[in-house]
Amino acid sequence: MHLLLRPLVVALTLSVGMAWAGDFEDGLAAYQKQKFPVALQKFKRAAAKGSPGAQFYLGVMYGLGEGVERDPALEVSWYRLAAERGLAVAQFNLGNAYSNGQSVPQDEVEAVRWYQRAAEQGFAAAQFSMGNAYVSGRGTRQDLAEALAWYRMSAVQGYAPAQFNLGYLYDSGQGVQPDHAEAVHWYRLAAQQGDPDAQLGLGNAYRKGQGVEQDDLQAARWYTLSAEQGLAVAQYNTAIAWARGQGVAQDPAEAVRWFKMAAVQGHGSAQLNLGMSYFSGQGVARDLVRAHMWLHLAAASGDKEAARSEALVAAEMTPGQIESARRLASEWQARTARAPR
C-alpha cells in the first residue's frame, strides 16, 4: 500500500488557539493555493512549535516534491513526529512506511502497531489495514473474526475497500457463517462508490441469484461498470454476457472487443475465447495466425483446453503461419514482461 498523501491532507482539523495556529493556518492557505515556498516556511515555523498538522504537511510536501526536492527519508521523519503527537493520518502513513520498507527497515509488526494507534482513533483506512493484517497474519496473528470486526468498523464509516472485504468474508464464509444477502448489502455499498471488485462481486451475485433475485440484466450492468475500470475478470464476464446474450443483446463483435481487453491483461480464459473467435470468424475476421497466437499464450499458462485447441488450429496452418503465430506470441510475452506493473 502506498503512503496516503493528497486525498487526506485537506481533512486535518486546525488547532485553533494553540501557539502554532497562526502559522499553520497561513501555511494551509498557501498550500491550497499551491504557493509551496510560502507554505513550506509557515509549516516549518508551526512544526518547530509542535504542530502535528504542520509536521504532517511537511511529510506530504517532501513525499510529493512540492516546493522541495523529493526526500522519502525526510517524508517519513516528519510523519513520525506527527504520529508521535497522536495525529491519526500520520500514524497510518508511518504504518505504511514500515509495511513497505520506505526509508525504514520493513517491519510488519511495527506497521501494525502504528495502524492500530490510528485505527483506535477511528481512522477508517487504518481500520481496514488492521483487517488486512488479521486476514494475512502479517505483523500479528491470523484471526478472521478479528479481521471481520475491524473491517466492519471501517465499512460503517463508508470506506469502500472495507465494505468489499466485509462482503467477501460473508460471501465466502470466512470468519463468519456464509450470508449471501449480507454480502450483497456490503458489495452494493462499495459498488455504488465505484469499487470495481465490489461491482464484480455484485454482478456475480445477480448472475448466480445468491443473496438477491437472479437477474442477468443487473449482472451485465455491474460487470460492465467493473470492466470499464479495467478489471480483467469483469471484462471477461462482460464478454461472456455479450457472447451468450445474457442481460444484453447477443453480439459476437462486442464479445470479441471485451475478450481482447481481458486477453491483453493475461486473462487465460479470455485468451482462449479470443483465439477461438479468430478461428471461427465469429465477431471478427477469421485469422488462423491470430487464433494460434492467442491459444498458444493461453496454453502457456497451463490451460489444457487451449493446448488442444491450439493443435486443432495448427492442423489447418502452414509451417510458415505457425512460425508467424509463435513469433507474435513471443513478441507479446516480451512486451508484457517489460511493461511496468
C-alpha positions as CSV (number, residue, x, y, z in Angstrom):
1,M,0.0,0.0,0.0
2,H,1.3,3.5,-0.9
3,L,1.6,6.2,1.7
4,L,-1.7,8.1,1.9
5,L,-1.0,11.6,0.8
6,R,-3.1,14.2,-1.1
7,P,-6.5,12.6,-0.5
8,L,-6.3,13.3,3.2
9,V,-4.4,16.5,3.5
10,V,-7.4,18.7,3.4
11,A,-9.1,16.8,6.2
12,L,-7.0,17.9,9.1
13,T,-8.6,19.9,11.9
14,L,-6.9,23.2,12.7
15,S,-5.7,23.6,16.3
16,V,-7.2,27.0,16.9
17,G,-5.8,28.8,19.9
18,M,-2.5,26.8,20.0
19,A,0.8,28.5,19.7
20,W,1.3,27.3,16.2
21,A,-2.3,28.1,15.0
22,G,-1.5,31.3,13.0
23,D,1.5,29.8,11.1
24,F,-0.4,26.6,10.5
25,E,-3.4,28.4,9.1
26,D,-1.2,30.6,6.9
27,G,0.7,27.6,5.7
28,L,-2.5,25.8,4.9
29,A,-3.9,28.7,2.9
30,A,-0.7,29.0,1.0
31,Y,-0.6,25.2,0.3
32,Q,-4.2,25.2,-1.0
33,K,-3.2,28.0,-3.4
34,Q,-0.1,25.9,-4.4
35,K,2.2,28.6,-3.1
36,F,4.6,26.0,-1.9
37,P,7.6,28.1,-0.8
38,V,5.4,30.2,1.5
39,A,3.6,27.0,2.8
40,L,6.9,25.4,3.5
41,Q,8.2,28.3,5.5
42,K,5.0,28.6,7.5
43,F,4.7,24.9,8.1
44,K,8.3,24.7,9.3
45,R,7.6,27.5,11.8
46,A,4.5,25.8,13.1
47,A,6.2,22.4,13.2
48,A,9.0,23.8,15.3
49,K,6.3,24.9,17.8
50,G,4.9,21.3,17.9
51,S,2.1,21.4,15.4
52,P,1.3,17.8,14.3
53,G,-0.7,19.1,11.3
54,A,2.3,21.1,10.0
55,Q,4.6,18.2,10.6
56,F,2.2,16.0,8.6
57,Y,2.1,18.5,5.7
58,L,5.8,18.8,5.6
59,G,5.9,15.0,5.2
60,V,3.4,15.3,2.3
61,M,5.5,18.1,0.7
62,Y,8.7,16.1,0.9
63,G,6.9,13.0,-0.3
64,L,5.4,14.7,-3.4
65,G,8.3,17.1,-4.1
66,E,6.2,20.2,-3.6
67,G,8.4,23.2,-3.2
68,V,11.3,20.9,-2.3
69,E,13.3,18.0,-3.7
70,R,11.5,14.7,-3.1
71,D,13.1,13.1,0.0
72,P,11.4,9.9,1.2
73,A,13.5,9.8,4.4
74,L,12.5,13.3,5.4
75,E,8.9,12.5,4.5
76,V,8.9,9.6,6.9
77,S,10.7,11.5,9.6
78,W,8.0,14.3,9.6
79,Y,5.3,11.7,9.7
80,R,6.9,10.1,12.7
81,L,6.9,13.5,14.6
82,A,3.3,14.0,13.8
83,A,2.4,10.4,14.6
84,E,4.1,10.6,18.0
85,R,1.9,13.6,18.7
86,G,-1.2,11.5,18.0
87,L,-2.2,12.5,14.5
88,A,-4.1,9.5,13.1
89,V,-3.3,10.1,9.4
90,A,0.4,10.4,10.2
91,Q,0.3,7.2,12.2
92,F,-1.4,5.5,9.3
93,N,1.3,6.8,6.9
94,L,4.0,5.7,9.2
95,G,2.5,2.3,9.4
96,N,2.5,2.2,5.6
97,A,6.2,3.2,5.6
98,Y,7.1,0.2,7.8
99,S,4.9,-2.1,5.8
100,N,6.6,-1.1,2.5
101,G,10.1,-0.6,3.9
102,Q,10.2,3.0,2.8
103,S,13.2,4.7,4.4
104,V,12.9,2.4,7.4
105,P,13.5,-1.4,7.6
106,Q,10.5,-3.3,6.6
107,D,8.7,-4.4,9.8
108,E,5.1,-5.6,9.7
109,V,4.9,-5.8,13.5
110,E,5.8,-2.1,13.7
111,A,3.4,-1.3,10.9
112,V,0.5,-3.0,12.8
113,R,1.5,-1.1,15.9
114,W,1.0,2.3,14.1
115,Y,-2.1,1.1,12.2
116,Q,-3.7,0.2,15.5
117,R,-2.9,3.5,17.1
118,A,-4.7,5.2,14.2
119,A,-7.5,2.7,14.0
120,E,-8.3,3.1,17.7
121,Q,-8.9,6.8,16.9
122,G,-11.5,5.7,14.3
123,F,-9.3,6.3,11.2
124,A,-11.1,4.1,8.6
125,A,-8.2,3.4,6.3
126,A,-6.2,2.2,9.3
127,Q,-9.1,0.0,10.5
128,F,-9.1,-1.5,7.0
129,S,-5.3,-2.2,7.3
130,M,-5.9,-3.9,10.6
131,G,-8.4,-6.1,9.0
132,N,-5.9,-7.0,6.3
133,A,-3.3,-7.8,8.9
134,Y,-5.6,-10.2,10.7
135,V,-6.5,-11.9,7.4
136,S,-2.9,-12.4,6.3
137,G,-1.3,-12.9,9.7
138,R,1.4,-10.3,8.7
139,G,2.5,-8.4,11.8
140,T,0.0,-10.1,14.0
141,R,-1.8,-13.5,14.5
142,Q,-4.1,-14.7,11.8
143,D,-7.7,-14.2,13.1
144,L,-10.6,-13.9,10.7
145,A,-13.1,-13.0,13.4
146,E,-10.9,-10.1,14.4
147,A,-10.4,-9.1,10.8
148,L,-14.2,-9.1,10.4
149,A,-14.6,-6.7,13.4
150,W,-12.0,-4.2,12.0
151,Y,-13.5,-4.3,8.5
152,R,-16.9,-3.6,10.0
153,M,-15.6,-0.6,11.9
154,S,-14.2,0.8,8.7
155,A,-17.1,-0.2,6.5
156,V,-19.7,1.5,8.6
157,Q,-17.8,4.7,8.0
158,G,-18.3,4.3,4.3
159,Y,-14.8,3.0,3.4
160,A,-15.4,1.1,0.2
161,P,-12.4,-1.3,0.3
162,A,-13.5,-2.4,3.7
163,Q,-17.1,-2.8,2.6
164,F,-15.9,-5.0,-0.3
165,N,-13.7,-7.2,2.0
166,L,-16.5,-7.5,4.6
167,G,-18.9,-8.6,1.8
168,Y,-16.3,-11.1,0.6
169,L,-15.9,-12.6,4.1
170,Y,-19.7,-13.1,4.3
171,D,-19.8,-14.4,0.7
172,S,-17.1,-17.0,1.3
173,G,-18.0,-17.8,5.0
174,Q,-14.5,-16.8,6.3
175,G,-14.6,-16.0,10.0
176,V,-18.4,-15.9,9.9
177,Q,-21.3,-18.1,8.7
178,P,-21.9,-17.6,5.0
179,D,-24.6,-15.0,4.4
180,H,-25.0,-14.0,0.8
181,A,-27.7,-11.4,1.5
182,E,-25.3,-9.7,3.9
183,A,-22.5,-10.0,1.3
184,V,-24.7,-8.3,-1.3
185,H,-25.5,-5.5,1.2
186,W,-21.8,-4.6,1.6
187,Y,-20.9,-5.2,-2.1
188,R,-23.7,-2.8,-3.1
189,L,-22.5,-0.1,-0.8
190,A,-18.9,-0.4,-2.1
191,A,-20.1,-0.8,-5.8
192,Q,-22.1,2.4,-5.6
193,Q,-18.9,4.2,-4.7
194,G,-17.3,2.8,-7.8
195,D,-15.2,-0.1,-6.3
196,P,-14.5,-2.4,-9.2
197,D,-14.1,-5.5,-7.1
198,A,-17.4,-4.9,-5.4
199,Q,-19.1,-4.2,-8.8
200,L,-17.8,-7.6,-9.9
201,G,-19.0,-9.3,-6.7
202,L,-22.4,-7.7,-7.1
203,G,-22.5,-8.9,-10.8
204,N,-21.7,-12.4,-9.7
205,A,-24.5,-12.3,-7.1
206,Y,-27.0,-11.3,-9.7
207,R,-25.8,-13.9,-12.2
208,K,-26.0,-16.7,-9.6
209,G,-29.0,-15.5,-7.7
210,Q,-27.1,-15.6,-4.4
211,G,-28.4,-13.1,-1.8
212,V,-30.5,-11.4,-4.4
213,E,-33.0,-12.4,-7.1
214,Q,-31.3,-13.8,-10.2
215,D,-31.1,-11.0,-12.8
216,D,-28.9,-11.2,-15.9
217,L,-29.6,-7.6,-16.8
218,Q,-28.3,-6.4,-13.5
219,A,-25.4,-8.8,-13.7
220,A,-24.3,-7.5,-17.1
221,R,-24.7,-3.9,-15.8
222,W,-22.4,-4.4,-12.8
223,Y,-19.9,-6.4,-14.8
224,T,-19.7,-3.6,-17.4
225,L,-19.1,-1.0,-14.7
226,S,-16.3,-3.0,-13.3
227,A,-14.9,-3.9,-16.7
228,E,-14.8,-0.2,-17.7
229,Q,-12.4,0.3,-14.8
230,G,-10.0,-2.3,-16.3
231,L,-10.7,-5.4,-14.1
232,A,-9.8,-8.3,-16.4
233,V,-12.1,-10.9,-14.9
234,A,-15.0,-8.4,-15.2
235,Q,-14.0,-7.7,-18.8
236,Y,-14.1,-11.5,-19.4
237,N,-17.5,-11.8,-17.7
238,T,-18.8,-8.9,-19.8
239,A,-17.6,-10.6,-22.9
240,I,-19.4,-13.8,-22.0
241,A,-22.6,-11.9,-21.5
242,W,-22.3,-10.4,-25.0
243,A,-21.4,-13.8,-26.5
244,R,-24.3,-15.6,-24.9
245,G,-26.9,-12.8,-24.9
246,Q,-27.2,-12.8,-21.1
247,G,-28.7,-9.5,-20.0
248,V,-27.7,-7.9,-23.3
249,A,-28.5,-8.5,-26.9
250,Q,-26.2,-11.2,-28.3
251,D,-23.3,-9.5,-30.2
252,P,-20.2,-11.5,-31.1
253,A,-18.3,-8.4,-32.2
254,E,-18.8,-6.8,-28.8
255,A,-17.9,-10.0,-27.1
256,V,-14.6,-10.1,-29.0
257,R,-13.9,-6.5,-28.0
258,W,-14.2,-7.4,-24.3
259,F,-12.3,-10.7,-24.7
260,K,-9.4,-8.7,-26.3
261,M,-9.3,-6.2,-23.4
262,A,-9.0,-9.1,-20.8
263,A,-6.7,-11.1,-23.0
264,V,-4.1,-8.4,-23.3
265,Q,-4.0,-8.3,-19.5
266,G,-3.1,-12.0,-19.5
267,H,-6.5,-13.5,-18.6
268,G,-6.2,-17.1,-19.8
269,S,-9.8,-17.9,-20.5
270,A,-10.2,-14.6,-22.4
271,Q,-7.2,-15.6,-24.5
272,L,-8.7,-19.0,-25.2
273,N,-12.0,-17.4,-26.2
274,L,-10.4,-14.8,-28.3
275,G,-8.3,-17.4,-30.1
276,M,-11.4,-19.5,-30.8
277,S,-13.2,-16.3,-32.1
278,Y,-10.4,-15.7,-34.6
279,F,-10.5,-19.4,-35.6
280,S,-14.3,-19.5,-36.1
281,G,-14.6,-16.0,-37.5
282,Q,-17.3,-15.1,-35.0
283,G,-17.3,-11.4,-34.2
284,V,-14.0,-10.9,-36.1
285,A,-12.5,-11.8,-39.4
286,R,-11.1,-15.3,-39.5
287,D,-7.4,-15.3,-38.9
288,L,-5.5,-18.5,-38.2
289,V,-2.3,-16.8,-37.2
290,R,-4.0,-14.6,-34.6
291,A,-6.1,-17.6,-33.4
292,H,-2.9,-19.7,-32.9
293,M,-1.1,-16.8,-31.2
294,W,-3.8,-16.3,-28.5
295,L,-4.3,-20.1,-28.0
296,H,-0.6,-20.5,-27.6
297,L,-0.5,-17.8,-24.9
298,A,-3.4,-19.4,-23.1
299,A,-1.8,-22.8,-23.3
300,A,1.4,-21.5,-22.0
301,S,-0.4,-20.7,-18.7
302,G,-1.4,-24.3,-18.4
303,D,-4.8,-24.3,-20.0
304,K,-5.3,-27.8,-21.4
305,E,-8.3,-26.9,-23.4
306,A,-6.3,-24.1,-25.1
307,A,-3.5,-26.6,-25.8
308,R,-6.0,-28.9,-27.6
309,S,-7.5,-26.0,-29.5
310,E,-4.0,-24.8,-30.5
311,A,-3.3,-28.2,-32.0
312,L,-6.7,-28.1,-33.8
313,V,-5.9,-24.8,-35.4
314,A,-2.3,-25.8,-36.2
315,A,-3.7,-28.7,-38.3
316,E,-5.1,-26.1,-40.7
317,M,-2.0,-23.9,-40.9
318,T,1.2,-23.9,-43.0
319,P,4.6,-24.2,-41.2
320,G,5.1,-20.5,-42.1
321,Q,1.9,-19.4,-40.5
322,I,2.7,-21.4,-37.3
323,E,6.1,-19.7,-37.2
324,S,4.5,-16.3,-37.6
325,A,2.0,-17.0,-34.8
326,R,4.7,-18.2,-32.4
327,R,6.8,-15.1,-33.2
328,L,3.8,-12.9,-32.4
329,A,3.2,-14.7,-29.2
330,S,6.9,-14.4,-28.2
331,E,6.9,-10.7,-29.0
332,W,3.7,-10.2,-27.0
333,Q,5.3,-12.0,-24.0
334,A,8.4,-9.9,-24.3
335,R,6.4,-6.7,-24.3
336,T,4.3,-7.6,-21.3
337,A,7.4,-8.8,-19.4
338,R,8.9,-5.3,-19.8
339,A,5.7,-3.4,-19.1
340,P,5.6,-1.6,-15.7
341,R,3.4,-3.2,-13.1
